[in-house]
């Protein structure tokens, strides 16, 4: 939520009963359908960066990538 500058979560109904919950993130702009694509892009970019750092770390520790 923070990276997308939107507010998520909050109060929710479970089995007809309201449960008060905290919000996640800031309410800087309304949530849009495009935010799903933005979240996916952010997730994949993060995974690629972690993979790259892992391969670099492995190369330094074990002396090779594969």
N, CA, C and O atoms as CSV, one atom per row, in Angstrom:
chain,resi,resn,atom,element,x,y,z
A,1,UNK,N,N,0.822,-1.185,0.000
A,1,UNK,CA,C,0.000,0.000,0.000
A,1,UNK,C,C,0.871,1.256,0.000
A,1,UNK,O,O,0.572,2.229,-0.693
A,2,UNK,N,N,1.922,1.227,0.763
A,2,UNK,CA,C,2.794,2.390,0.843
A,2,UNK,C,C,3.488,2.694,-0.467
A,2,UNK,O,O,3.586,3.855,-0.864
A,3,UNK,N,N,3.969,1.669,-1.140
A,3,UNK,CA,C,4.666,1.866,-2.410
A,3,UNK,C,C,3.720,2.357,-3.497
A,3,UNK,O,O,4.138,3.065,-4.413
A,4,UNK,N,N,2.452,1.984,-3.399
A,4,UNK,CA,C,1.463,2.408,-4.392
A,4,UNK,C,C,0.753,3.697,-3.988
A,4,UNK,O,O,-0.044,4.241,-4.752
A,5,UNK,N,N,1.049,4.181,-2.780
A,5,UNK,CA,C,0.441,5.398,-2.231
A,5,UNK,C,C,-1.079,5.299,-2.158
A,5,UNK,O,O,-1.794,6.244,-2.491
A,6,UNK,N,N,-1.563,4.125,-1.710
A,6,UNK,CA,C,-2.999,3.920,-1.526
A,6,UNK,C,C,-3.243,3.371,-0.128
A,6,UNK,O,O,-2.315,2.939,0.556
A,7,UNK,N,N,-4.507,3.395,0.284
A,7,UNK,CA,C,-4.884,2.865,1.591
A,7,UNK,C,C,-5.678,1.584,1.384
A,7,UNK,O,O,-6.621,1.549,0.593
A,8,UNK,N,N,-5.291,0.535,2.097
A,8,UNK,CA,C,-5.952,-0.760,1.994
A,8,UNK,C,C,-6.410,-1.230,3.368
A,8,UNK,O,O,-6.074,-0.636,4.392
A,9,UNK,N,N,-7.177,-2.301,3.366
A,9,UNK,CA,C,-7.670,-2.987,4.560
A,9,UNK,C,C,-8.733,-2.146,5.254
A,9,UNK,O,O,-9.603,-1.584,4.588
A,10,UNK,N,N,-8.681,-2.051,6.554
A,10,UNK,CA,C,-9.703,-1.336,7.305
A,10,UNK,C,C,-10.775,-2.286,7.805
A,10,UNK,O,O,-10.580,-3.500,7.856
A,11,UNK,N,N,-11.916,-1.708,8.175
A,11,UNK,CA,C,-13.012,-2.491,8.735
A,11,UNK,C,C,-13.476,-3.560,7.752
A,11,UNK,O,O,-13.467,-3.355,6.539
A,12,UNK,N,N,-13.884,-4.709,8.302
A,12,UNK,CA,C,-14.348,-5.811,7.459
A,12,UNK,C,C,-15.459,-6.562,8.176
A,12,UNK,O,O,-15.498,-6.624,9.405
A,13,UNK,N,N,-16.346,-7.121,7.398
A,13,UNK,CA,C,-17.424,-7.948,7.935
A,13,UNK,C,C,-17.056,-9.418,7.787
A,13,UNK,O,O,-16.679,-9.870,6.706
A,14,UNK,N,N,-17.171,-10.162,8.894
A,14,UNK,CA,C,-16.974,-11.605,8.896
A,14,UNK,C,C,-18.219,-12.247,9.487
A,14,UNK,O,O,-18.568,-12.006,10.642
A,15,UNK,N,N,-18.887,-13.070,8.678
A,15,UNK,CA,C,-20.110,-13.750,9.092
A,15,UNK,C,C,-21.136,-12.761,9.633
A,15,UNK,O,O,-21.809,-13.027,10.630
A,16,UNK,N,N,-21.245,-11.608,8.955
A,16,UNK,CA,C,-22.227,-10.597,9.309
A,16,UNK,C,C,-21.847,-9.715,10.479
A,16,UNK,O,O,-22.638,-8.861,10.881
A,17,UNK,N,N,-20.671,-9.893,11.034
A,17,UNK,CA,C,-20.236,-9.110,12.185
A,17,UNK,C,C,-19.088,-8.190,11.779
A,17,UNK,O,O,-18.114,-8.626,11.164
A,18,UNK,N,N,-19.219,-6.897,12.136
A,18,UNK,CA,C,-18.199,-5.908,11.796
A,18,UNK,C,C,-16.999,-6.048,12.717
A,18,UNK,O,O,-17.142,-6.089,13.939
A,19,UNK,N,N,-15.817,-6.122,12.120
A,19,UNK,CA,C,-14.564,-6.150,12.867
A,19,UNK,C,C,-13.781,-4.894,12.506
A,19,UNK,O,O,-13.467,-4.656,11.339
A,20,UNK,N,N,-13.470,-4.095,13.525
A,20,UNK,CA,C,-12.693,-2.875,13.325
A,20,UNK,C,C,-11.225,-3.241,13.153
A,20,UNK,O,O,-10.644,-3.928,13.994
A,21,UNK,N,N,-10.633,-2.780,12.063
A,21,UNK,CA,C,-9.230,-3.065,11.792
A,21,UNK,C,C,-8.531,-1.788,11.349
A,21,UNK,O,O,-9.164,-0.849,10.866
A,22,UNK,N,N,-7.222,-1.772,11.521
A,22,UNK,CA,C,-6.422,-0.626,11.093
A,22,UNK,C,C,-6.278,-0.614,9.578
A,22,UNK,O,O,-6.357,-1.648,8.914
A,23,UNK,N,N,-6.065,0.578,9.060
A,23,UNK,CA,C,-5.776,0.724,7.639
A,23,UNK,C,C,-4.283,0.564,7.406
A,23,UNK,O,O,-3.474,0.801,8.303
A,24,UNK,N,N,-3.928,0.160,6.198
A,24,UNK,CA,C,-2.533,0.030,5.797
A,24,UNK,C,C,-2.265,1.080,4.727
A,24,UNK,O,O,-2.999,1.146,3.740
A,25,UNK,N,N,-1.233,1.900,4.897
A,25,UNK,CA,C,-0.885,2.911,3.910
A,25,UNK,C,C,-1.605,4.228,4.145
A,25,UNK,O,O,-2.360,4.386,5.104
A,26,UNK,N,N,-1.351,5.165,3.246
A,26,UNK,CA,C,-1.934,6.503,3.322
A,26,UNK,C,C,-2.985,6.672,2.241
A,26,UNK,O,O,-2.922,6.048,1.182
A,27,UNK,N,N,-3.945,7.524,2.529
A,27,UNK,CA,C,-5.036,7.770,1.587
A,27,UNK,C,C,-4.671,8.943,0.675
A,27,UNK,O,O,-5.344,9.974,0.686
A,28,UNK,N,N,-3.592,8.784,-0.124
A,28,UNK,CA,C,-3.128,9.859,-1.003
A,28,UNK,C,C,-3.928,9.957,-2.290
A,28,UNK,O,O,-4.023,11.030,-2.886
A,29,UNK,N,N,-4.503,8.843,-2.722
A,29,UNK,CA,C,-5.289,8.833,-3.956
A,29,UNK,C,C,-6.234,7.650,-3.911
A,29,UNK,O,O,-6.015,6.718,-3.138
A,30,UNK,N,N,-7.275,7.666,-4.716
A,30,UNK,CA,C,-8.217,6.537,-4.710
A,30,UNK,C,C,-7.601,5.290,-5.353
A,30,UNK,O,O,-6.717,5.382,-6.206
A,31,UNK,N,N,-8.083,4.145,-4.929
A,31,UNK,CA,C,-7.631,2.871,-5.494
A,31,UNK,C,C,-8.219,2.724,-6.894
A,31,UNK,O,O,-9.399,2.998,-7.114
A,32,UNK,N,N,-7.383,2.287,-7.841
A,32,UNK,CA,C,-7.813,2.112,-9.231
A,32,UNK,C,C,-7.555,0.672,-9.662
A,32,UNK,O,O,-6.756,-0.032,-9.043
A,33,UNK,N,N,-8.225,0.240,-10.711
A,33,UNK,CA,C,-7.980,-1.096,-11.262
A,33,UNK,C,C,-6.537,-1.247,-11.722
A,33,UNK,O,O,-5.973,-2.339,-11.646
A,34,UNK,N,N,-5.943,-0.178,-12.192
A,34,UNK,CA,C,-4.559,-0.191,-12.674
A,34,UNK,C,C,-3.574,-0.525,-11.549
A,34,UNK,O,O,-2.448,-0.944,-11.819
A,35,UNK,N,N,-3.990,-0.344,-10.291
A,35,UNK,CA,C,-3.114,-0.646,-9.158
A,35,UNK,C,C,-2.757,-2.126,-9.088
A,35,UNK,O,O,-1.704,-2.475,-8.556
A,36,UNK,N,N,-3.605,-2.997,-9.609
A,36,UNK,CA,C,-3.294,-4.426,-9.636
A,36,UNK,C,C,-2.092,-4.664,-10.540
A,36,UNK,O,O,-1.185,-5.417,-10.188
A,37,UNK,N,N,-2.085,-4.021,-11.704
A,37,UNK,CA,C,-0.943,-4.149,-12.617
A,37,UNK,C,C,0.309,-3.534,-12.001
A,37,UNK,O,O,1.404,-4.080,-12.139
A,38,UNK,N,N,0.150,-2.408,-11.327
A,38,UNK,CA,C,1.298,-1.766,-10.676
A,38,UNK,C,C,1.874,-2.665,-9.584
A,38,UNK,O,O,3.092,-2.789,-9.456
A,39,UNK,N,N,1.002,-3.290,-8.801
A,39,UNK,CA,C,1.460,-4.183,-7.735
A,39,UNK,C,C,2.181,-5.394,-8.316
A,39,UNK,O,O,3.208,-5.814,-7.783
A,40,UNK,N,N,1.659,-5.958,-9.395
A,40,UNK,CA,C,2.321,-7.097,-10.044
A,40,UNK,C,C,3.691,-6.708,-10.577
A,40,UNK,O,O,4.659,-7.450,-10.414
A,41,UNK,N,N,3.773,-5.550,-11.211
A,41,UNK,CA,C,5.056,-5.078,-11.747
A,41,UNK,C,C,6.062,-4.880,-10.616
A,41,UNK,O,O,7.225,-5.265,-10.739
A,42,UNK,N,N,5.616,-4.283,-9.524
A,42,UNK,CA,C,6.474,-4.069,-8.363
A,42,UNK,C,C,6.955,-5.403,-7.793
A,42,UNK,O,O,8.125,-5.538,-7.436
A,43,UNK,N,N,6.061,-6.385,-7.707
A,43,UNK,CA,C,6.409,-7.696,-7.179
A,43,UNK,C,C,7.446,-8.389,-8.060
A,43,UNK,O,O,8.433,-8.923,-7.554
A,44,UNK,N,N,7.226,-8.384,-9.378
A,44,UNK,CA,C,8.164,-9.046,-10.285
A,44,UNK,C,C,9.521,-8.340,-10.313
A,44,UNK,O,O,10.558,-9.002,-10.345
A,45,UNK,N,N,9.525,-7.023,-10.302
A,45,UNK,CA,C,10.798,-6.286,-10.278
A,45,UNK,C,C,11.569,-6.588,-8.998
A,45,UNK,O,O,12.786,-6.770,-9.032
A,46,UNK,N,N,10.867,-6.642,-7.878
A,46,UNK,CA,C,11.508,-6.969,-6.607
A,46,UNK,C,C,12.083,-8.379,-6.637
A,46,UNK,O,O,13.197,-8.604,-6.165
A,47,UNK,N,N,11.336,-9.324,-7.185
A,47,UNK,CA,C,11.817,-10.712,-7.270
A,47,UNK,C,C,13.063,-10.812,-8.143
A,47,UNK,O,O,13.991,-11.551,-7.813
A,48,UNK,N,N,13.092,-10.083,-9.244
A,48,UNK,CA,C,14.258,-10.104,-10.133
A,48,UNK,C,C,15.478,-9.503,-9.442
A,48,UNK,O,O,16.585,-10.026,-9.567
A,49,UNK,N,N,15.277,-8.414,-8.721
A,49,UNK,CA,C,16.386,-7.783,-8.000
A,49,UNK,C,C,16.931,-8.725,-6.932
A,49,UNK,O,O,18.147,-8.856,-6.785
A,50,UNK,N,N,16.045,-9.381,-6.186
A,50,UNK,CA,C,16.487,-10.332,-5.157
A,50,UNK,C,C,17.235,-11.498,-5.798
A,50,UNK,O,O,18.251,-11.945,-5.265
A,51,UNK,N,N,16.748,-11.992,-6.926
A,51,UNK,CA,C,17.434,-13.076,-7.634
A,51,UNK,C,C,18.836,-12.646,-8.058
A,51,UNK,O,O,19.795,-13.400,-7.895
A,52,UNK,N,N,18.954,-11.440,-8.600
A,52,UNK,CA,C,20.263,-10.944,-9.037
A,52,UNK,C,C,21.229,-10.839,-7.861
A,52,UNK,O,O,22.377,-11.270,-7.963
A,53,UNK,N,N,20.770,-10.266,-6.737
A,53,UNK,CA,C,21.632,-10.164,-5.563
A,53,UNK,C,C,22.004,-11.541,-5.025
A,53,UNK,O,O,23.126,-11.742,-4.560
A,54,UNK,N,N,21.074,-12.485,-5.084
A,54,UNK,CA,C,21.366,-13.843,-4.616
A,54,UNK,C,C,22.435,-14.503,-5.475
A,54,UNK,O,O,23.334,-15.161,-4.951
A,55,UNK,N,N,22.343,-14.332,-6.789
A,55,UNK,CA,C,23.346,-14.913,-7.682
A,55,UNK,C,C,24.713,-14.270,-7.485
A,55,UNK,O,O,25.737,-14.952,-7.509
A,56,UNK,N,N,24.723,-12.962,-7.293
A,56,UNK,CA,C,25.992,-12.266,-7.038
A,56,UNK,C,C,26.597,-12.738,-5.719
A,56,UNK,O,O,27.799,-12.995,-5.640
A,57,UNK,N,N,25.773,-12.851,-4.690
A,57,UNK,CA,C,26.243,-13.333,-3.386
A,57,UNK,C,C,26.798,-14.750,-3.505
A,57,UNK,O,O,27.860,-15.058,-2.965
A,58,UNK,N,N,26.072,-15.602,-4.214
A,58,UNK,CA,C,26.526,-16.983,-4.403
A,58,UNK,C,C,27.859,-17.020,-5.154
A,58,UNK,O,O,28.737,-17.819,-4.828
A,59,UNK,N,N,28.006,-16.160,-6.152
A,59,UNK,CA,C,29.257,-16.120,-6.917
A,59,UNK,C,C,30.433,-15.747,-6.019
A,59,UNK,O,O,31.520,-16.308,-6.155
A,60,UNK,N,N,30.221,-14.808,-5.106
A,60,UNK,CA,C,31.299,-14.412,-4.200
A,60,UNK,C,C,31.598,-15.492,-3.167
A,60,UNK,O,O,32.761,-15.729,-2.839
A,61,UNK,N,N,30.576,-16.138,-2.661
A,61,UNK,CA,C,30.774,-17.122,-1.595
A,61,UNK,C,C,31.300,-18.446,-2.133
A,61,UNK,O,O,32.229,-19.026,-1.571
A,62,UNK,N,N,30.702,-18.923,-3.224
A,62,UNK,CA,C,31.037,-20.258,-3.727
A,62,UNK,C,C,31.901,-20.241,-4.985
A,62,UNK,O,O,32.281,-21.301,-5.482
A,63,UNK,N,N,32.210,-19.079,-5.497
A,63,UNK,CA,C,33.110,-18.974,-6.630
A,63,UNK,C,C,32.508,-19.351,-7.965
A,63,UNK,O,O,33.217,-19.877,-8.823
A,64,UNK,N,N,31.262,-19.109,-8.165
A,64,UNK,CA,C,30.621,-19.395,-9.448
A,64,UNK,C,C,29.117,-19.206,-9.357
A,64,UNK,O,O,28.532,-19.315,-8.279
A,65,UNK,N,N,28.506,-18.928,-10.477
A,65,UNK,CA,C,27.061,-18.693,-10.478
A,65,UNK,C,C,26.300,-20.007,-10.565
A,65,UNK,O,O,25.318,-20.199,-9.847
A,66,UNK,N,N,26.736,-20.914,-11.431
A,66,UNK,CA,C,25.999,-22.173,-11.594
A,66,UNK,C,C,26.706,-23.290,-10.943
A,66,UNK,O,O,26.232,-24.426,-10.978
